[in-house]
Amino acid sequence: SPSLVKLEKLDLSMNDIAALPLEIENLVALTELNLDQNCIVSIPDSISGLKKLKTLSLQHNQICVQSTKFSEKNLQPLPKVLFTDTLVVDLNLRGNQITNGQLVCAC
């Protein structure tokens, strides 16, 4: 939404969100995004539009890696663009079924 292009911080924690809308990329000034305690299983590639994003908190969601053989049926829960196209330096995945080793494989 054009009216939200200056939004820098967004807290959507505890909202039973299952998926982020692709339009999330329109929040171009966003530096902090809190998605704690939702039902999110993956982050869309459109997160790459958040070029200024530095902090992403995904505590206590449903993010996991069943297999490191990614396909259309087994998507990467955290797309590579999250690490290459944004400024994320603070990523909180506490309370999800994913390990640091799996995160390295996923990227």
LINDAFEN-V600491 format. One record per run of one state. SS is the DSSP state (hx for helix, st for strand, lp for the rest). FROM is the first residue (numbers start at 1). TO is the last residue. If there is no record, write none. Layout:
BEGIN
SS/FROM/TO ; SS/FROM/TO
END
This chain:
BEGIN
lp/1/1 ; hx/2/4 ; lp/5/8 ; st/9/11 ; lp/12/21 ; hx/22/26 ; lp/27/31 ; st/32/34 ; lp/35/42 ; st/43/43 ; lp/44/44 ; hx/45/49 ; lp/50/54 ; st/55/57 ; lp/58/63 ; st/64/64 ; lp/65/77 ; st/78/78 ; lp/79/80 ; hx/81/84 ; lp/85/89 ; st/90/92 ; lp/93/96 ; st/97/97 ; lp/98/99 ; hx/100/106 ; lp/107/107
END
